[in-house]
């Protein structure tokens, strides 16, 4: 399995994002991957597309989780997506 890189779409002051951040880091670490934190406020298109959906986690540009999720749920979605390749 290739090294994974997750995009974690968030914004300052988002309590759901603060709650999700540890789960995103744990899932990436468990699979030997990295997390790129993207503040949607820095991009008008991201703000328009994801403003009400954050936190959002993307893998290879595809949304694999949004809202509330556990590290295990995220890990499982990553594994399933990578197996489909």
C-alpha positions as CSV (number, residue, x, y, z in Angstrom):
1,X,0.0,0.0,0.0
2,X,1.4,3.4,-0.9
3,X,1.8,6.1,1.7
4,X,-1.4,8.0,2.2
5,X,-1.9,11.7,2.4
6,X,-5.2,12.9,3.8
7,X,-6.6,16.4,3.3
8,X,-8.3,17.7,6.4
9,X,-10.6,20.6,5.5
10,X,-11.3,22.8,8.4
11,X,-11.6,26.4,9.6
12,X,-10.7,28.3,12.7
13,X,-13.3,28.2,15.4
14,X,-15.0,25.0,14.2
15,X,-15.6,22.8,17.3
16,X,-16.5,19.8,15.1
17,X,-13.1,20.2,13.4
18,X,-11.3,20.4,16.7
19,X,-13.0,17.2,17.8
20,X,-12.2,15.4,14.6
21,X,-8.5,16.4,14.3
22,X,-7.2,13.8,16.7
23,X,-9.1,11.0,14.8
24,X,-7.7,12.2,11.5
25,X,-4.1,12.2,12.9
26,X,-4.5,8.8,14.5
27,X,-5.9,7.2,11.3
28,X,-3.1,8.6,9.2
29,X,-0.4,7.6,11.7
30,X,-1.8,4.1,11.9
31,X,-1.5,3.7,8.2
32,X,1.9,5.5,8.0
33,X,0.5,8.5,6.3
34,X,0.4,12.3,6.6
35,X,-2.3,14.9,7.1
36,X,-2.5,18.2,5.2
37,X,-4.7,20.6,7.1
38,X,-6.5,23.0,4.7
39,X,-8.2,26.1,6.1
40,X,-11.2,26.6,3.8
41,X,-11.3,30.3,4.6
42,X,-8.2,30.8,2.5
43,X,-10.0,29.7,-0.7
44,X,-13.4,31.1,-2.0
45,X,-14.2,27.9,-3.8
46,X,-13.5,25.7,-0.8
47,X,-15.5,28.0,1.4
48,X,-18.5,27.9,-1.0
49,X,-18.3,24.1,-1.5
50,X,-17.4,23.0,2.0
51,X,-18.5,25.8,4.3
52,X,-21.4,23.9,5.9
53,X,-19.9,20.4,5.5
54,X,-16.7,20.7,7.6
55,X,-14.9,18.9,8.9
56,X,-14.2,17.0,5.7
57,X,-11.5,14.4,5.0
58,X,-10.4,13.8,1.4
59,X,-8.2,11.0,0.1
60,X,-7.0,11.4,-3.5
61,X,-9.5,14.2,-3.9
62,X,-12.4,12.1,-2.9
63,X,-14.4,12.8,0.3
64,X,-14.2,9.8,2.6
65,X,-15.6,11.4,5.8
66,X,-17.4,14.5,6.9
67,X,-19.1,15.7,10.0
68,X,-18.6,13.4,13.0
69,X,-16.5,10.3,12.7
70,X,-14.2,8.1,14.8
71,X,-10.5,7.2,14.0
72,X,-11.6,3.7,13.4
73,X,-14.4,4.7,10.9
74,X,-11.9,6.9,9.0
75,X,-9.2,4.2,9.0
76,X,-11.7,1.6,7.7
77,X,-12.8,4.0,4.9
78,X,-9.2,4.6,3.9
79,X,-8.4,0.9,3.8
80,X,-11.5,0.1,1.7
81,X,-10.8,2.9,-0.7
82,X,-7.1,1.9,-1.2
83,X,-8.2,-1.8,-1.8
84,X,-10.4,-0.6,-4.7
85,X,-7.4,0.7,-6.6
